[in-house]
Amino acid sequence: MIVDAWIQHPTPRMLRDPMFDTLRRWTGASIPDALPLDMTLQALAAAKVDKALITAWHGPQGALASNDEVAEMVAAAPETLVGVASVDLRRPMEAVRELRRAVEELGFVALRLLPWLWELPPDDRRYYPLYATCVELGVPFCLQVGHAGPLRPSDPGRPIPYLDHVALDFPELVIVAGHIGYPWTDEMIALATKYPNVYIDTSAYKPRRYPESFVRFLKGHGRKKCLFGSNFPMIFPGVALKQLTELELDEETTRLFLAENAQRVFGL
């Protein structure tokens, strides 16, 4: 069993947004007008990924991939795709209502917001009604930690003090921090060690680029705190999984990392 904790299927609006110019430069990718959903499904199938959490995107410029668009993708491949919601952080009450709709009507299993996209750290007051709602609905809150690859400030992604405040204020909130947290990986490891409900996913990083401290955490006391993620299409899951053997994980750690931790955290 393999669960990919973070993918997205880019809409035409995402493909054209200039803030992703840095990622296109790094990967050397050209900009198509649109991508067929079959491309994403084929990439998952090639990597033998059983379940993938596919995320909506919402930022100050509006919905780059709306919850309804993601719901249509999930409906096209319900055996593989699992929806993750995003909402408009500037309108907290509308955001709360939309989160409830996404979970209760669309069947989504989590909320994801990107602090770098909003240029607001996760302890900003506008997130707090959503945290309370996540607890009430029994769904995790997912976010990006670490530096911002796109052309946005990186400071909102620093785990300490911002995410530390959130975990203190909402001990019942399940938090999944994506992108490992580099260059503040040790801060993220400290939070995942300190708080029972804080987890780390490896999206946007191939195993060869995992920081050494994270590999030690994954192999040691953090084996139940780490989730595999690719951040497709930035990284194809098959490419990341091919490098996993180089980490020499034991059987239990591999099983937990690739599937069981995500199954438990997201209720899959």
Number of C-alpha atoms within 10 A of each C-alpha: 12 23 26 26 29 24 26 21 23 21 20 15 12 16 20 15 10 12 15 15 17 13 15 16 10 10 11 9 11 9 12 9 10 13 14 10 14 11 12 18 17 11 17 24 15 12 17 15 20 15 22 24 24 25 30 27 25 22 20 12 9 11 17 20 22 18 25 14 15 25 23 14 17 21 15 13 13 13 11 18 24 24 28 32 31 26 26 21 19 13 10 17 14 13 20 21 13 18 26 20 15 23 20 12 10 20 16 25 23 28 25 23 24 22 25 26 22 19 16 19 23 28 18 13 11 17 20 16 13 22 24 15 18 24 16 12 15 17 22 24 23 26 21 26 31 23 20 20 16 16 14 16 16 18 17 27 27 25 27 14 13 17 24 21 14 19 21 11 13 15 14 18 23 24 29 28 27 28 25 27 25 20 13 16 22 17 20 26 23 15 20 23 16 12 16 15 19 27 26 30 28 25 25 23 21 19 19 12 10 16 17 11 11 21 16 13 20 23 19 11 10 19 20 20 23 30 28 27 31 28 25 22 15 17 17 20 26 17 14 20 20 12 13 14 11 10 15 10 16 10 9 12 19 20 15 22 26 21 22 20 22 27 17 11 20 18 12 12
